[in-house]
Each structure stands twice: as structure tokens, then as C-alpha cells.
Amino acid sequence: MRLVRIAFLLLAAIPWLPQRPVIAVAHPPLAPACRAGALHAHLNLQGATGNLIGGIDLLNAGAKPCSLVGAPRVSFAGTTVHWRLKRIAVQQPVDVLADPPGSLRALAPGKSASIELFWSNWCGPAPKGFVIGLGRGTELLVPAVHTPRCDAPAYPSVLSLAPFTPTERHLPASSRLPLAVATVGPKPVRVKPGVRAFRVRRGSLFRYEVAVTNTGTAPFRFAGSSCPVYIEQLNATAARPYLLNCRPAGAIAPHATVLFQMQIAIPASTRLGLSNVTWELAPRTYDAPFTPADVWVVR
């Protein structure tokens, strides 16, 4: 470990920049309502104790923004089974990179919205699918492959729906980055047997570095028109997303390491003693590179 640390210290770290990712506008001007022809639908339902839970994703495949606001109008096609609709509140997104709900006033091309649903007690022939009512009287049919278990024939089926919400994107396994990350900083102090932490004062900035190592067999270069997002967080406080200052890194050779300067505010209200700072690169990728660090907070 000591030799690795010395090697890190010999590297010149790439400076930290206060660059924040661009997230959709919270309340854009209202666009025309989305029409069925501009949307591609994907149904994702999974079984849960005989019920089905999941949602319907609606991708704006058109060339212009359109609006999906309020409560969705959903019914069943090709069935006489008695059912009732129940509205449920939408869960606030915990993903700090998620677009705000108000951005659905103008859903951009290539982005999607979701209808969260819970479906229970279906007693009868399967319907042809879900019918989603959209702007200007158009409707979108989403085929239903499975139905919930019939638990109570004397009672109606219940379809519980949440309002439209921006879809949180998660990339497939092929998006895994060939990178490993580690937190590097000032000489850690021993706080108790087997635990060492970086010493930092309340009300100050914890300045540290993240070592990014190419674990692949080919040179790695950050692709795309912009650098990837990283998220840092102190304890359970709100996570903060930033853009990595990746351009100076160029191509990272196999097994080579690049240092990036980082900083995070330690509020004056932070409890004294042991705390934790976490750092995650490109959180939407599969098994995103992640590194934690213990910090010892003093006055």
C-alpha cells in the first residue's frame, strides 16, 4: 500500500472544476400534448405474490417536445371483467440525476416518461392490453402478456396508477466501464484499531483526490460530447452531482492511473468523529465505479 501511495503522489492531479450536469428544466413552456404516433411504449410488469407491479414507459420518438402531464387515462381493451381504478401518489425520485416532474410539460425527443402501476385480482379472460388516452383524442394500445392471479372472483380487479413521471435511465451490463477508483488524500490518522481516516475540520473543505485506473487491456478514453457525471456524498446528506474534468486525461493506457482533484464541503453542523464520504463515477452505468472514504471530523 505504501508503494502504491508513493506512486500516486508522483502523479500530477487534474484540477477540480465546479462543473454541474445539465438537467431538464423544471417548468418549461407547455408543449402540445403527446400523440400516440409520436410515442413508443414498453410494458414492464413483474409478479409479486400473485399481483403484477411495474410500469409503462413512453418514449418520445418524435422530432419535437410534447407534454405528458397530470394523471394518465388508462383502461383495458377487449374485456368485460369488472375492474376499478385507484390513483396513487408518485414517489419522489431519489436519483439526483433524474429530470424533475415538471419537465414533462415538454418531454424532449429521445426521453421517456413512466406510468407506475400495481394490478391485482384479475378473474376472467385476459384483456388485449392497456389503452392509454392521449392528446387530441388519440389512444395507444399496449399489449398485456400476463394478468394477475384471481384471488377474489366476487370483487373487481384493481388497477393502481401513479401520475406520469420522468423515467430513470439505467444502462445494461455492456455499459460497464473498465475502470477502478480509489480515494487518495492527506495522510490518514488512526481513529481506532483497524480504522484509519482522513482528518478534516468542521466548516471546511475536504480536499482529496480520486485515482482512476484503467483495468482493461486497451487504452481508455472518455467518450461522448461531455465528460461523465460523478456523485459525491457526505454521510446521508444530499448527493451532489458534478462533471468530471476528463479532457486533460486523454487516453489512459492499460493499467495506468490518473488522479483527479476533488473537494466536498464539511458543514459546520457535521457531527464530530467518524463520517463517510462516497464517490461514484457515471452512476447510470452498470456496476458503476465506487469508492468510500472514512473522514475524522474535528473542530
N, C-alpha and C positions, 0 to 999 in steps of 0.2 A: 504493500500500500504506500509506503514512504517513497519508493522509487517512482511509482505512478504519479504521486502528488508532485514530486520534483519535476517530472516531465511536463505536467500541466502548467507549473509555474513558469517554465521556459517558453510557453506559448504566449503570443500576443493576443489578448482577448478582443473580439469585435465589440465596439461600443454599443451600449444600450440606447435605443431611441424610443421616445414616447409615442409610438405609432399604434393607433387603435383600429380594429377592423371595422369595416362599414357594414352596418346592419340596416335592414329596411326601415324606411321612415314610419314612425308610429301612427301618424294620421295624415296620409296623403290625400289629395283631392279624390273624390269618389269617381271611380271609373264606371263605365256601363256594366250592367250585370253579366256575369259569365253565362254563355250559352252552351248547350250540350255539345255542339260541334267543335267547340274550342277546348274541350276537356277530355283527358284520358283518365279513366277510373281504374283503381286497383283495390280489390277487396281482400282484407287480411283478417281472418277470423280464426280463433283457436278455441278448443274445448276447455271448459273449466267446470268440473262437477256436473256435467250434463248441459250446461249453458254454453253460449258462444260469446266471446269477448274479443274486441279488436277494433277495427275501424275501416273506413273507406277513404282512400287517398285520391284526390282530384288534382291532376297535373294540368296546368295551363299550357296546352300545346299550341296555342295561337300565337299570333305575332304582336298582340297588343295586351296591355294590362286589362283585367276585368275584375269585378267585385264579387266576393262571396262573404256576405255579412249576415249577422243575426242567426236565427235558428233555422236549420235546414228543414226543407219539406221532404219527408221520406215516407213512402208507403210500399206496399207489396203488390207485385203483378201476378195475375193468374192464380188467384186463390180465393176461397170463400171462408177460410178459417177466421174465427173471431180473434181480433187482437186489439191491443190498445197501446198508445204512445205515451212515454214518460220522458219528460225533459230533465236532464241532469246538469249540474254546474260543471264548467270546464276547469280542469286542474291547471293552475298557473305553471308555465314551463320552468324547470329547474336548470335547463340548458342556457347558459349566459349568451350563447351564440344564436339562440332561437329568435326569429323575427317576432316583433310584438304583435298581439292580436289585431290591433288597429290597422296593420299593414295590409290586411285582406280587403281594405277599401280599394286597393289597386294591386291585385295579385299579379306579379310580374311574369312574363313568359319564362317558362322553364322552372318555375316554382310551383309548389303544391300546397293544398290545404287538406286537412283531415276532418272526418266526422267520427268521433269516438262513439262506439255503441256497445250495448250489452243486450243480448237477445236470449229469452228464456221461454220454456214451456210451449213447444210447437206440436200440436196434435192434429195431424191431417197431412194431405199430400204436400209435397214441397212446392213453394212458390217458384215462379220463373226467375224472380230476383227482386232486388230493391229498385224502386223508382224514385229518383231524386228530381224534385221540381226546381227548375232554374229560371233565369231571366227570360222575359218575353214569351212566357208560356211553354218553353221547351222543356223536355224531360230527358233524363239519362237513365237507361236501364243497366243495372249492374247485376249480372247473373249470380245467383246464390247456389253454391255447390252442396252445402250441408245445412241442416236445420238442428235446432236444439232438441234435446230429449223431451218426450211428452211425459210430464210429471203429474199434471192435474187436468184431465180431459174436461172437467166441468168449468174450468176457469180459462180466461183468454190468455193468449200469448202476450208477452210484454216486450216491447222494443224500447230500450232506454237510449236516448241520444243526447250528446253534448253539442254546443254551438260549433260552427266552423272554427278551426284553429290552424295556424301555420304548422306545416309538417316539419318535425325534427328529422334532419337527414342523418343517416348512419351508413357508412360505406362498407362494402363487402370485404372479405378476407384478402382479396387481391390488393387492397389499398394499404396493407401493412408496410410501414417504412423500414428499410434495412438500417435502422439507427438505434443506438443505445445512448441513454443520457445519464449524467451523474451530476450532483451538486458539489461545487468546489467553492471554498471560501476561506476566510481567515482561520488561523489555527484553532481547531475546536478545543473546548475545555471539558474536563471530566466532571460530570454532574452527579453521577452515582455509578456504582460498579457496573461495567459493561455498557454505559451510555455516555457518549460524548456529543456535545452540541456547540453550535456557533453562538458566541456571546454577542448580544445586541441590547441597546438601551431602548427603553420605552420612549415613544415620541420621536424616534429617529428613523432613518432609512437603513434597512439591512441590505448591504451591497454584497452580492455574491456572483458567482459565475456558474454557468452550466456547460459541462463538457459533452459535446455531441460527437459520437464515434460512429464511423461507417463500418457496420458489421458485415457488409456484403463483400462480394468478390470483384465488383466493378466500381468504377468511380461513381459517386453520387452527387447529383446537382439538384437543388430545389427547383422544381418545375413550375410552370404557370406564370401568369402575368403579375402576380403578387406573392410575397413571402407568406409562409404558413402562419396560422394563429398559434399562440401558446397561451395557457391559462396558469396563473399562479394564485395561491390562496393561503391565507394565514388562518390556521385552526378551522373553525366552522363559519368564518366570516364570508361575505360575498366574494365569489371568484372574480378575478379581473382578467379580461382578455386583451392581449396585445399582439402586434405583428412582429415576428422575428426579423431582425436586421440581417437577412440572409445573403444579400447580394455580395458583400465582401468575401463570403466564404468560397465562392466559385465552386469548382469541382472538388469534392472531398475524396481523396484516394482511399482504396480499401484499407481498413484497419487504422486509418488516420483519424485524428481528433481535432476538433475546432472548438475554441472557447468563446462563449457569448456572455458579455456582461449583463447582469440583471440587477434589479433593485425592487424592493417592496417596502411600503410604509408599515411601521410598527406603531399603531396608535398609542397615545398616552394612556388610554384606558385598558390596554392589554394586561392581563394578569401576569404577575411576576412568576418566574420559574420556567418550567419546560413548556414550550409551544412547538408547533409544527408548521413548516412551510412546504407546500407541494407545488410541483411544476409539471405540466403536461404539454407535449407538443402535438399539434394537429389532432385535437381531441375527437374529430369526426372519423379519423382513420381507424382501421381495425387494430385492436391491441396497441393503442397509442403509446409512444414512449413516455415514461413517467418516472419522476424521481422525487422522493421525500427528503426532508432535512429537519433535524431537531435544532431548535434555537433556544438559548437560555436567556430569558428576558430579565434585565436588571434595571434599577433606577438610573 
